[in-house]
Amino acid sequence: MNSSQQETAWYRNMKLNRFSIASFISLGLSLIFARIAYLRSVLPYNDQGRYFDGMVVWDEQAASVYLLLALGALCVTAILAHLHCRKNSSSNTKG
């Protein structure tokens, strides 16, 4: 293997590592958003959909927004994981 092939293989591995790191970060964000959505959904809201905890008024609609953020981050995770697997399988067949 000459030096240009080694550099190409190194660059390809760095791109794969970036995909996996971004995928794990996105997965972490989706878990955080899902946890916040769950914690917000179990609060004892009043008739207007508000919960007052002493300093902050929480709205009931925020739980659905956090759930949408969690689903969006999970979709990004799935796309990045798919791209990572596709790139990984193509790099294994090339050399």
DSSP file (Angstrom, degrees, kcal/mol; ACC not computed):
  #  RESIDUE AA STRUCTURE BP1 BP2  ACC     N-H-->O    O-->H-N    N-H-->O    O-->H-N    TCO  KAPPA ALPHA  PHI   PSI    X-CA   Y-CA   Z-CA
    1    1 A M              0   0    0      0, 0.0     2,-0.1     0, 0.0     0, 0.0   0.000 360.0 360.0 360.0 124.6    0.0    0.0    0.0
    2    2 A N     >  -     0   0    0      1,-0.1     4,-2.0     4,-0.0     3,-0.2  -0.260 360.0 -96.9 -84.7 177.7    1.5    3.3   -1.0
    3    3 A S  H  > S+     0   0    0      1,-0.2     4,-2.5     2,-0.2     5,-0.2   0.845 121.0  53.9 -67.6 -34.6    1.3    6.6    0.9
    4    4 A S  H  > S+     0   0    0      1,-0.2     4,-2.0     2,-0.2    -1,-0.2   0.877 109.8  48.4 -68.8 -34.9   -1.6    8.0   -1.1
    5    5 A Q  H  > S+     0   0    0      2,-0.2     4,-2.4     1,-0.2    -2,-0.2   0.876 111.3  50.6 -69.5 -36.4   -3.7    4.9   -0.4
    6    6 A Q  H  X S+     0   0    0     -4,-2.0     4,-2.5     2,-0.2    -2,-0.2   0.909 110.7  48.8 -66.3 -41.2   -2.8    5.1    3.3
    7    7 A E  H  X S+     0   0    0     -4,-2.5     4,-2.6     2,-0.2    -2,-0.2   0.900 111.5  49.8 -64.5 -39.8   -3.9    8.7    3.4
    8    8 A T  H  X S+     0   0    0     -4,-2.0     4,-2.4     2,-0.2    -2,-0.2   0.916 111.9  47.5 -65.2 -42.7   -7.1    7.8    1.6
    9    9 A A  H  X S+     0   0    0     -4,-2.4     4,-2.2     2,-0.2    -2,-0.2   0.900 112.6  49.6 -64.6 -40.4   -7.9    5.0    4.0
   10   10 A W  H  X S+     0   0    0     -4,-2.5     4,-2.1     2,-0.2    -2,-0.2   0.922 111.7  48.2 -63.4 -44.1   -7.1    7.2    7.0
   11   11 A Y  H  X S+     0   0    0     -4,-2.6     4,-2.0     1,-0.2    -2,-0.2   0.894 110.8  51.3 -64.2 -40.1   -9.4   10.0    5.7
   12   12 A R  H  X S+     0   0    0     -4,-2.4     4,-2.0     1,-0.2    -1,-0.2   0.903 109.9  49.5 -63.9 -41.6  -12.1    7.4    5.1
   13   13 A N  H  X S+     0   0    0     -4,-2.2     4,-2.3     1,-0.2    -1,-0.2   0.878 108.5  53.1 -65.6 -37.0  -11.8    6.2    8.6
   14   14 A M  H  X S+     0   0    0     -4,-2.1     4,-2.1     2,-0.2    -1,-0.2   0.895 108.4  50.3 -64.4 -39.2  -12.0    9.7   10.0
   15   15 A K  H  X S+     0   0    0     -4,-2.0     4,-2.0     2,-0.2    -2,-0.2   0.901 110.4  49.9 -65.2 -39.6  -15.2   10.3    8.1
   16   16 A L  H  X S+     0   0    0     -4,-2.0     4,-2.2     1,-0.2    -2,-0.2   0.897 109.5  51.3 -65.0 -39.4  -16.6    7.1    9.5
   17   17 A N  H  X S+     0   0    0     -4,-2.3     4,-2.6     1,-0.2    -1,-0.2   0.880 107.8  52.6 -65.2 -36.7  -15.6    8.2   13.0
   18   18 A R  H  X S+     0   0    0     -4,-2.1     4,-2.6     2,-0.2     5,-0.2   0.906 108.6  50.7 -64.2 -40.8  -17.3   11.5   12.5
   19   19 A F  H  X S+     0   0    0     -4,-2.0     4,-2.1     1,-0.2    -2,-0.2   0.922 112.7  45.8 -61.7 -43.5  -20.5    9.8   11.5
   20   20 A S  H  X S+     0   0    0     -4,-2.2     4,-2.3     2,-0.2    -2,-0.2   0.900 113.5  48.5 -69.8 -38.9  -20.5    7.6   14.5
   21   21 A I  H  X S+     0   0    0     -4,-2.6     4,-2.3     2,-0.2    -2,-0.2   0.934 113.3  47.2 -64.7 -45.6  -19.7   10.4   16.9
   22   22 A A  H  X S+     0   0    0     -4,-2.6     4,-2.4     1,-0.2    -2,-0.2   0.872 111.2  52.8 -63.4 -36.2  -22.5   12.6   15.4
   23   23 A S  H  X S+     0   0    0     -4,-2.1     4,-2.3    -5,-0.2    -1,-0.2   0.914 110.0  46.8 -65.7 -42.9  -24.8    9.6   15.6
   24   24 A F  H  X S+     0   0    0     -4,-2.3     4,-2.4     2,-0.2    -2,-0.2   0.879 112.0  50.7 -67.6 -37.1  -24.1    9.1   19.3
   25   25 A I  H  X S+     0   0    0     -4,-2.3     4,-2.4     2,-0.2    -2,-0.2   0.926 111.7  47.7 -64.3 -43.7  -24.5   12.8   20.1
   26   26 A S  H  X S+     0   0    0     -4,-2.4     4,-2.3     2,-0.2    -2,-0.2   0.883 110.9  51.3 -65.1 -38.2  -27.8   12.8   18.3
   27   27 A L  H  X S+     0   0    0     -4,-2.3     4,-2.1     2,-0.2    -1,-0.2   0.911 109.6  50.6 -64.3 -41.5  -28.9    9.7   20.2
   28   28 A G  H  X S+     0   0    0     -4,-2.4     4,-2.3     1,-0.2    -2,-0.2   0.908 110.0  50.0 -61.9 -42.2  -28.0   11.4   23.5
   29   29 A L  H  X S+     0   0    0     -4,-2.4     4,-2.8     1,-0.2     5,-0.2   0.903 109.1  51.6 -63.3 -40.7  -30.0   14.4   22.5
   30   30 A S  H  X S+     0   0    0     -4,-2.3     4,-2.2     1,-0.2    -1,-0.2   0.895 110.6  48.5 -64.9 -37.8  -33.0   12.3   21.7
   31   31 A L  H  X S+     0   0    0     -4,-2.1     4,-2.2     2,-0.2    -1,-0.2   0.900 112.3  48.8 -67.2 -39.6  -32.8   10.6   25.0
   32   32 A I  H  X S+     0   0    0     -4,-2.3     4,-2.4     2,-0.2    -2,-0.2   0.936 113.1  46.6 -64.3 -46.4  -32.5   13.9   26.9
   33   33 A F  H  X S+     0   0    0     -4,-2.8     4,-2.5     1,-0.2    -2,-0.2   0.883 111.9  51.4 -64.4 -37.8  -35.5   15.4   25.0
   34   34 A A  H  X S+     0   0    0     -4,-2.2     4,-2.3    -5,-0.2    -1,-0.2   0.900 110.1  49.4 -65.8 -39.6  -37.6   12.2   25.6
   35   35 A R  H  X S+     0   0    0     -4,-2.2     4,-2.7     2,-0.2    -2,-0.2   0.921 111.8  47.9 -65.0 -43.6  -36.8   12.4   29.3
   36   36 A I  H  X S+     0   0    0     -4,-2.4     4,-2.5     2,-0.2    -2,-0.2   0.912 111.0  51.9 -63.2 -41.5  -37.7   16.0   29.5
   37   37 A A  H  X S+     0   0    0     -4,-2.5     4,-1.8     2,-0.2    -2,-0.2   0.910 111.7  46.6 -61.6 -41.9  -41.0   15.3   27.6
   38   38 A Y  H  X S+     0   0    0     -4,-2.3     4,-1.2     2,-0.2    -2,-0.2   0.941 112.4  49.0 -65.5 -46.3  -41.8   12.5   30.0
   39   39 A L  H  < S+     0   0    0     -4,-2.7     4,-0.2     1,-0.2     3,-0.2   0.872 113.4  47.8 -62.8 -35.8  -41.1   14.6   33.1
   40   40 A R  H >< S+     0   0    0     -4,-2.5     3,-0.9     1,-0.2    -1,-0.2   0.829 107.2  56.6 -72.6 -30.8  -43.2   17.5   31.7
   41   41 A S  H 3< S+     0   0    0     -4,-1.8    -1,-0.2     1,-0.2    -2,-0.2   0.746 103.8  52.5 -75.6 -21.4  -46.1   15.2   30.9
   42   42 A V  T 3< S+     0   0    0     -4,-1.2    -1,-0.2    -3,-0.2    -2,-0.2   0.402  80.9 115.1 -95.7   3.9  -46.5   13.9   34.4
   43   43 A L  S <  S-     0   0    0     -3,-0.9     2,-1.4    -4,-0.2    -3,-0.0  -0.429  78.9-108.9 -69.8 148.2  -46.7   17.3   36.2
   44   44 A P        -     0   0    0      0, 0.0     2,-0.1     0, 0.0    -1,-0.1  -0.624  45.2-169.2 -81.2  90.9  -50.0   18.1   37.8
   45   45 A Y        -     0   0    0     -2,-1.4     6,-0.2    -4,-0.1    14,-0.1  -0.432  13.9-128.3 -79.6 153.4  -51.4   20.8   35.5
   46   46 A N    >   -     0   0    0      4,-2.5     3,-1.5    -2,-0.1    -1,-0.1  -0.133  42.7 -79.1 -86.6-169.4  -54.4   22.9   36.3
   47   47 A D  T 3  S+     0   0    0      1,-0.3    -2,-0.1     2,-0.1    -1,-0.0   0.798 130.8  53.5 -65.7 -29.0  -57.5   23.5   34.1
   48   48 A Q  T 3  S-     0   0    0      2,-0.1    -1,-0.3     1,-0.0    12,-0.1   0.463 120.8-106.4 -84.2  -0.1  -55.6   26.0   31.9
   49   49 A G  S <  S+     0   0    0     -3,-1.5    11,-2.5     1,-0.3     2,-0.3   0.814  79.1 125.4  81.2  31.5  -52.8   23.6   31.3
   50   50 A R  E     -A   59   0A   0      9,-0.2    -4,-2.5    10,-0.1     2,-0.4  -0.929  42.5-162.8-125.5 149.0  -50.3   25.3   33.6
   51   51 A Y  E     -A   58   0A   0      7,-2.4     7,-3.6    -2,-0.3     2,-0.5  -0.997   7.4-158.4-129.6 127.3  -48.2   24.1   36.5
   52   52 A F  E     +A   57   0A   0     -2,-0.4     5,-0.2     5,-0.2    -2,-0.0  -0.923  10.9 179.9-108.3 121.3  -46.6   26.6   38.9
   53   53 A D        -     0   0    0      3,-2.2     4,-0.1    -2,-0.5    -1,-0.1   0.193  62.5 -84.3-107.2  17.3  -43.6   25.3   40.9
   54   54 A G  S    S+     0   0    0      2,-0.2     3,-0.1     1,-0.1    -2,-0.0  -0.147 120.8  23.7 112.3 -38.9  -42.8   28.4   43.0
   55   55 A M  S    S+     0   0    0      1,-0.3     2,-0.4     0, 0.0    -1,-0.1   0.579 118.7  46.9-127.9 -25.6  -40.7   30.3   40.5
   56   56 A V        -     0   0    0      2,-0.0    -3,-2.2     0, 0.0     2,-0.6  -0.949  63.2-142.2-128.4 141.8  -41.6   29.1   37.0
   57   57 A V  E     -A   52   0A   0     -2,-0.4     2,-0.4    -5,-0.2    -5,-0.2  -0.918  21.8-156.2-101.2 120.5  -44.9   28.5   35.3
   58   58 A W  E     -A   51   0A   0     -7,-3.6    -7,-2.4    -2,-0.6     2,-0.3  -0.815   5.6-142.9 -98.4 134.1  -44.7   25.4   33.1
   59   59 A D  E >   -A   50   0A   0     -2,-0.4     3,-0.9    -9,-0.2     4,-0.3  -0.731  12.1-134.3 -95.1 146.4  -47.1   25.0   30.1
   60   60 A E  T >> S+     0   0    0    -11,-2.5     3,-1.2    -2,-0.3     4,-0.5   0.798 100.9  65.8 -69.5 -29.0  -48.6   21.6   29.2
   61   61 A Q  H 3> S+     0   0    0    -12,-0.3     4,-1.4     1,-0.2     3,-0.5   0.718  84.3  74.9 -66.9 -19.9  -47.8   22.1   25.4
   62   62 A A  H <> S+     0   0    0     -3,-0.9     4,-2.5     1,-0.2    -1,-0.2   0.819  86.2  62.8 -63.6 -29.7  -44.1   22.1   26.1
   63   63 A A  H <> S+     0   0    0     -3,-1.2     4,-1.9    -4,-0.3    -1,-0.2   0.906 103.6  47.3 -62.6 -40.8  -44.2   18.3   26.6
   64   64 A S  H  X S+     0   0    0     -4,-0.5     4,-2.1    -3,-0.5    -1,-0.2   0.851 110.3  52.9 -70.3 -32.3  -45.4   17.8   23.0
   65   65 A V  H  X S+     0   0    0     -4,-1.4     4,-2.2     2,-0.2    -2,-0.2   0.924 110.0  47.4 -66.9 -43.5  -42.7   20.1   21.7
   66   66 A Y  H  X S+     0   0    0     -4,-2.5     4,-2.2     1,-0.2    -2,-0.2   0.857 110.0  53.8 -65.4 -33.9  -40.0   18.2   23.5
   67   67 A L  H  X S+     0   0    0     -4,-1.9     4,-2.4     2,-0.2    -1,-0.2   0.907 108.3  49.3 -66.0 -40.7  -41.4   15.0   22.2
   68   68 A L  H  X S+     0   0    0     -4,-2.1     4,-2.4     2,-0.2    -2,-0.2   0.896 110.4  50.8 -63.9 -39.7  -41.2   16.4   18.6
   69   69 A L  H  X S+     0   0    0     -4,-2.2     4,-2.4     2,-0.2    -2,-0.2   0.897 110.0  50.3 -63.3 -39.6  -37.6   17.4   19.3
   70   70 A A  H  X S+     0   0    0     -4,-2.2     4,-2.1     2,-0.2    -2,-0.2   0.915 111.6  47.5 -64.7 -42.9  -36.8   13.9   20.6
   71   71 A L  H  X S+     0   0    0     -4,-2.4     4,-2.1     2,-0.2    -2,-0.2   0.887 111.6  51.0 -66.4 -38.4  -38.4   12.3   17.5
   72   72 A G  H  X S+     0   0    0     -4,-2.4     4,-2.2     2,-0.2    -2,-0.2   0.923 111.4  46.7 -63.7 -44.3  -36.4   14.7   15.2
   73   73 A A  H  X S+     0   0    0     -4,-2.4     4,-2.1     1,-0.2    -1,-0.2   0.859 110.9  53.2 -65.9 -34.2  -33.2   13.8   16.9
   74   74 A L  H  X S+     0   0    0     -4,-2.1     4,-2.3     2,-0.2    -1,-0.2   0.877 107.8  50.7 -68.0 -37.1  -34.0   10.1   16.7
   75   75 A C  H  X S+     0   0    0     -4,-2.1     4,-2.4     2,-0.2    -2,-0.2   0.912 109.9  49.9 -64.4 -42.2  -34.6   10.5   12.9
   76   76 A V  H  X S+     0   0    0     -4,-2.2     4,-2.6     1,-0.2    -2,-0.2   0.897 109.7  52.2 -62.1 -39.5  -31.3   12.2   12.6
   77   77 A T  H  X S+     0   0    0     -4,-2.1     4,-2.5     2,-0.2    -2,-0.2   0.922 109.7  48.4 -61.2 -44.6  -29.7    9.3   14.5
   78   78 A A  H  X S+     0   0    0     -4,-2.3     4,-2.2     2,-0.2    -2,-0.2   0.900 112.3  48.5 -64.5 -40.7  -31.2    6.8   12.2
   79   79 A I  H  X S+     0   0    0     -4,-2.4     4,-2.5     2,-0.2    -2,-0.2   0.933 113.5  46.5 -65.4 -45.6  -30.1    8.6    9.1
   80   80 A L  H  X S+     0   0    0     -4,-2.6     4,-2.5     1,-0.2    -2,-0.2   0.887 112.2  50.5 -64.9 -38.4  -26.5    9.0   10.4
   81   81 A A  H  X S+     0   0    0     -4,-2.5     4,-2.5    -5,-0.2    -1,-0.2   0.899 110.8  49.6 -66.0 -39.3  -26.4    5.3   11.5
   82   82 A H  H  X S+     0   0    0     -4,-2.2     4,-2.5     2,-0.2    -2,-0.2   0.927 112.7  46.6 -64.0 -44.8  -27.6    4.3    8.0
   83   83 A L  H  X S+     0   0    0     -4,-2.5     4,-2.8     2,-0.2     5,-0.2   0.893 111.7  52.1 -64.0 -39.0  -25.0    6.5    6.3
   84   84 A H  H  X S+     0   0    0     -4,-2.5     4,-2.5     2,-0.2    -2,-0.2   0.929 112.1  45.0 -62.6 -45.7  -22.3    5.1    8.7
   85   85 A C  H  X S+     0   0    0     -4,-2.5     4,-2.4     2,-0.2    -2,-0.2   0.896 114.3  49.4 -66.4 -39.0  -23.3    1.5    7.9
   86   86 A R  H  X S+     0   0    0     -4,-2.5     4,-1.9     2,-0.2    -2,-0.2   0.926 114.6  43.6 -66.4 -44.3  -23.4    2.2    4.2
   87   87 A K  H  X S+     0   0    0     -4,-2.8     4,-2.1     2,-0.2    -2,-0.2   0.884 113.5  52.5 -67.1 -38.0  -20.0    4.0    4.1
   88   88 A N  H  X S+     0   0    0     -4,-2.5     4,-1.6    -5,-0.2    -2,-0.2   0.903 110.7  46.4 -65.9 -41.2  -18.5    1.3    6.3
   89   89 A S  H  X S+     0   0    0     -4,-2.4     4,-1.4     1,-0.2    -1,-0.2   0.865 112.8  49.9 -70.9 -34.2  -19.7   -1.5    4.0
   90   90 A S  H  X S+     0   0    0     -4,-1.9     4,-1.2     1,-0.2    -2,-0.2   0.850 110.1  50.4 -72.3 -32.2  -18.5    0.3    0.9
   91   91 A S  H  X S+     0   0    0     -4,-2.1     4,-1.1     1,-0.2    -1,-0.2   0.823 108.3  53.5 -73.8 -29.2  -15.0    0.9    2.5
   92   92 A N  H  < S+     0   0    0     -4,-1.6    -1,-0.2     1,-0.2    -2,-0.2   0.845 109.9  47.0 -71.6 -33.0  -14.8   -2.8    3.4
   93   93 A T  H  < S+     0   0    0     -4,-1.4    -1,-0.2     1,-0.2    -2,-0.2   0.770 108.8  56.1 -79.6 -24.3  -15.4   -3.9   -0.1
   94   94 A K  H  <        0   0    0     -4,-1.2    -1,-0.2    -5,-0.1    -2,-0.2   0.771 360.0 360.0 -80.1 -25.6  -13.0   -1.4   -1.6
   95   95 A G     <        0   0    0     -4,-1.1    -3,-0.2    -5,-0.1    -2,-0.1   0.516 360.0 360.0 173.9 360.0  -10.0   -2.4    0.2
